[in-house]
């Protein structure tokens, strides 16, 4: 058994502690985003039946996240940004603990430390563990499902407890987000394949797993059909290069530095051992890649559905494999393993500090800055009518009235009809025109044409 250097082990523990402080810092780092504000306004209805009815009739999102947030945290929402985002961080923190114990049980404590240190620096998770959205909860449920899936697969014993918990967390992930079903479906197929190879009492287990899959498929089918051709302007049909770019970005680095590190790693590792490694862990590769490839194909065939946040379920398995490969490979150069770990950590820190924190997603805008701009304009001239493209300032200023325009792709005449032009109008636009999105370009063009004698048009933008 390979032993990890004590100094590098201490370094990894420090990285985990540093990551914990980073997540606390990012709770209040960026202003409230539009999707977060909509989530909060929905929960502010204070009627669970109305919330669920809205989700069923007006959206394609699953209800479990909203039910848990409403039941457990509704009293702490709509206060300040950090407290509002705290539930997501709690879900993420529990998920990281489950990840550590999953890797420890499946491999060893040393592999678990490496894996936990690397996943704690994932800037996709850093982003989603500090926003009022369902993705950190999805991450938690999928890791819990992974724990039971790997327990069954490692021992080839379908223990009743693991099987029931696997189905339970698969259901929970499915009713948190539709992509939870894709991951659950993938692991169910792998378990059914594994059962075919065992002869002892497999029929009852096959019936149980298949029944669970059929029940959940029947329950989720209406939402799948509803969402199958759903179009969102900020999504686009990806190319093969985008697929590679997303995979590299999703796993804490851009394509070229990550590919370079892996190439160097192959040079200093025995090829026969690498082939054995690939053969031994093929089910985990399937769990990582199948949902991504499925979303890629769906985006090419029907409406685009290719966003990094959908694939948080792949992260735990990826970091398990990465840590296992680093720890168990027979490196030909002394201390190359330790150096490899440090390089991966440095790349992750570099991306957190200097790179954009998201991929294929509408840019965050400075909603707090817009709120301050509204206050300044109203203080200077109390008679002016404030019009904003961003509804989020309502979170920061509850005592100043302003008009918010969501659908800014309308012609200018229709836009100006939405507010009173007989008095001075201060129009604050914070839509980012650089984004490669035709709808955004159209909005920007129409908003710019509003600038006339009666309307003061101000572009207010800060990238987060």
N, C-alpha and C positions, 0 to 999 in steps of 0.2 A: 504493500500500500504506500502510495506517494504521500510525503508529508510536506505541507506548505510551510515555507519559511516564516518564522515567528514575526519578523519585521514586516513582511508583506501582509500577514494576517492582521497585525495591529493597524497597518495602513488602511486595510479594507474596512475595519471596524470604524476608524476615523471618518472614512468616506460615507459610511451609512449615517453616522451622527451629523456630518456636514449636510447630507441630503435632507435629513429631517429639518434642520434649520432653514435650508433653502425653500422647502415646501411651506413652512410657516411664513417666510418672508414673502413668497409669491401669492399668499392669500389676499394681500391688499396691494399687490404690485400694479396690476392693470385695472382700468375702469370696468364697470359692469358692461357686459356685452348684450346685444339685443336678445339673443336666445335666452340668456340668463334672466333678463327682465321679464320676458314673456312667461317663463316658468314661475317666477315670483308672483306676477299678477294673477296667474291662473290659481296658484295656491292661496292667494289673498281672497279668493271667493268665499273661503271658509265653509264650503259645502261639498263634501266628497262626491255626492251623486251628480252634482252639476259639473264638477271637474271631470269625472269619468265620462259623462255625456258629451262634453266638449271634445275630449280626446277621441271618442268614438266617431263623432260626426264631422270634426274639423281637422283632424290630424292623423298621421300614420304612426304616432309614437305609442309605445306600450305603457300600461297603467301602473306597473308595480313600483317604479321609482317614485311616482307622484303619491301613491298610497303611503309608502314608507315615510317620505318627507312630510306629508300632511299629518300622519299619526305621531311621528317621533320628534319632529323639529319645527312644526308650524309656528310655535310661539316665539322662536328666535329669528324668524325670517323678517325681511323688510326693516331691519334695524340698521346695521352697518355692513359694509361689503365683506369684511373678514369673517364676521359671525355668520353671514349668509352662506359663505362658501365652506364653512367648517364641516358640515355633514359629508361633503365630497371627500375632504381630507381624512375624515374618520374611516369611511369606506375603504379608501386607498390604503391607510395604515394597517387595517385588519388584513387587507389583501396581501400586503408585503409580508406580514407575519405568516400567513398561510403559505405563501410562496416559499419562505425559508424552510418551514417544516415539511413541505412537499418535497423539495430538493434534498433535504436531510434524510428523509425516509427513503426516497428513491435512490439516492447516491450516497452522500456522506456529509458531515458537518462542514468540512473544508470546502467542498464544492458548493454547499449552500451559502457560505460566507461570500465566495467569489460571485455567485449568481445574484445574491441579494444586493451586494454593493453595486453591481453593474445595472441592475434593473431600477435601483433607487435613483440613478442618475438619468433615467430615460426621460427626455424632455417632452415626449408625447404624454407620458403619465404625469409629469410635472404640470403640464398645461391643464390636463383634465381633472387632476386632483385638486385644482384650485379654481373650479368654476361650478356654477349651479346647473349641472347637467348630469345625465344618467351614466356617463361612461366609466366613472370610478366604481359605481355599483356593479355595472356589467363586468368590469375587471375582477371584482371580488367574487361574484357568483361563478364566473368561468374558471377562476383559480380553484375554488372549492370543488367544482365539477372535475377539474384536472386531477386534483388530489385523489379522488376516488377512482377516476379512470386509470391513473397510473398504478394505484394500489392493486387494481384488478389485473391489469396488463403485466405488471412485474411478477406477480405470484402465480398467474394463470389460474387463480382460484376466485370464483365468483361468489364472494361472501355476501350474504344477504344485506348486511349493514352498508357495505360499500355500494352495492347495487341500488339500494333504496335512496341513499344520499346522492349518488350520481344522478339518478332520475329527478330527485327533488331540486337540486341545484341547476340541472338542465332546464327544468320548467321555469325556475326563477329567472335564469338568464334570458330565456325566450321572452318572458313577459316584462323584461326590462328593456330589451331592444331586439329588433327583428334579426340582427346578425348573431344574437345569442343562439337563435335556433339553428343557424348555419353551423356553428361550432358544435352544438349538441348533436345535430344530425351527423356530422363527420365522425364524432367519437362513438356514436351508436353503431354506425356502419363498421367501424374498426372492431368494436366488441363482438358484433355478430359474426364477423370474419374469424375472430379468435375463437368463438364458441364452436364454429364448424370443425375446428381442429382438435377439440376436446370431446371425449366420449362419455364422461361421467355426468349424468343428470343435466344434460345441456338443453333438452327439449323445453322444460319448464322455464328455464332462464331465457331462451330464445323467444318464447311466447310473451314473457313479462316485458322484455326490452322492446320487442316489436309492438306490443300493445301500447306501451308508453309513447313510442314514436308516432303511432297512428293517432292516438288521442290528441297529442300536442299539435300534430299536423292539422287535424280537423279544426282545432280551436284557433290556430294561427292563420289558416288558409285565407279567410276573408281579408285580413290585414296584408298578407303577402300579395294577393291579387290587387288590392288597393294601391299598394306602394310600388308594384312592379314597373309601372310606366310613369311613376311620379317624376316630374321634371323640376329641377332647381337650377337657376341660371348660373350659379357659381360652380356647378359640376360640369365637367366636359368629358367627352369620350377619349380615354387615354390611349397613348401609343405604347409600343413595347418598351421604349426607353423610360416612359413614365412609370411602368411597372417596376423596372429595376431601381429607379430613383426612389419610389415609394418604399420598396422593401428595405433599401439601404437607410433611408431617412427614418422609417418606422423603428428600426433597431439602432437608434442613437447615433447615427452618423450619416454623412453623405456617401454617395456610392464609391467614389474613387479612393478616399482614405481607408474605408472599410475593406474594399476589395484588395487594396495593397497590403493591408495587415494580414488578411486571410491568405494571400498569395505567399507572403513571407513565411507565415506559419506552416504552409504546406511544404516549403523547401526544407524546414528544420524538423519535420515530423516524418516518421516512416510511412510510406505509401500504403503498405499492407495493413498497417494499423488504421489508417484513415478509411480504407475500404471496409474494414471490419466495423468501424464506428458507424459508417453510413448504413450498413446492413442491419446493425443491432437496433438502431433508433429510427427506422423508417416510419413507424406510426406517428412519432412526434413531428417528423418532417411533414407528414400529411396534415396534421392538425394546424401546423404553422401556415402552410402554403395553399391548401385547398380553398379556404374562404377567400383568400386574396385573388387567386386565379378565377374563382367563380364570379367575384365582383367585377373583375377585369372583362371576362367574357360577356357578362350581363350588360356592362357598359358599352360594349361594342355592338351587341345585338339589339338591345332596347334602350331605355333611358339610363344615363350615367349613374353609377352608384359606387364611386371610387374615391373614398376619403380615408385618410389615415386613422381617424378616430374609430372607424368601424372595426378595425383589426386589433384592438387592444387585447383580444383573446389570444392572439398569437405570441404576445410578449413573454409570458411566463415560460412557455415551452422553448422559445428561442434562447432565453438567457440560461435556462437549464442546460441546453445542448452546448452553448458557448462555454459555460463554466466547466462542464464535463470534459469537453475537448481540450481546453487549456490545462486542466489539472491532470488528466490521465494520459496525455500524449507523452511519448518518450522523446523529449527535445534533445537534439544533438549538441546544442550549445548551452553551456552552464548559465543559469540565471535567465535564459531566454523566456521561460514561462513567466517569471516575475516581471520582466521587462514588458512582455506582451500585455499583462494585466494593467500595468501602469499606463501604457500607451492607450489602451481602450478607455481607461478612466479619464485621461487628459483630453481625448477626442470628445468624450461626452461633456466634460466641463467647458471645452471650447465652444461646442454647439449651444449649450445653455447660455453662455455669456455673449456670444457674438453673432449667432445665426438666427434667422427667423424661426420662431418656435412652432410653426405649423406649416402644413403642406396641403395644397388644394383646399383652401378654406377661406371664407371672406375675412379680410383683415379686420382686426379689432380697431375701433376708433375711440378717440378720447372723449367719452361721454361725460366724464367729470369736467373736462376742459370746456365742453359745450355748455354745461350747466353754469360754469363760472362766467362764460361769455354772455349767457342770457341774463345773469344777475347784473353784470356790468352795463349791458345795453339798457336794461329796465331802470337801473339807478340813474343813468345819464338822461334818459327821456322816459318818464313813466307812461306817456301816452302812446309810445310805439308798440306796434303789434309784433310779437316774436313768432317766427315760423321756423321750425327745425325739421330736418330729415330724420332725426334721432329721437326716439321716445324715451331712451334710458335716463336723460336728465331728470325725469319725474322722480327717480329714486333719490336724487341728491337735493332737489328743490321741490317741496310739496306745497309751498305757499305762493308761488308765482305761476300764473297761467300763461301757457303758450300753445300754439297750434302745432301739431305734429303731422307730417305727411309721410305715410308709409309708401304708397304707390307713386313714386316720383318719375315713372316712365310715361306719365300722361303728357299730352301737348301742353305748352306753356299757358294757353288761355284757360284750360281746365284747372291747371295748378293754381293760377291766380284767383280763380273763382272760389277756391277753398277758403280764402281769407279776405278780410276787408282791406281793399286797396285805397279807400278814401282817406285813410290816415297813413302815416309813415310805417313801412313794413321793414323789419330787420330779418332777412332770410339767412339762416345759418345752414350751410351745406357741409356735410362731413362725409361725403361719399368719395371713395378713393378711385380716381379715374384710371390709374395705371394698371389695375387688375385686368387680366386678359379675359374679359367677359363682355359680350356684346350688349347685354342688358344694362350693365353698369355704364358703358360708354354712352348709351342712349340716354340714360338718366342724367349723366353729367352734361351732355349737350343741351338737353331740355332745361335743366336747372340754370345753366349759364345764360340762356336766352331770357330768363326772368329779370335780369339786371336792367332796370330802366329808371326813370326819374323818381318814381314813387317807391321803388323797392331797392333797398340796399342789400346786395347779394354778397355774402362773405363765405369764402371757402375756409373751413376750419378743420385741419386734419393733423393728427399725430399717430404714427404707426406704432402699434404694440404687437 
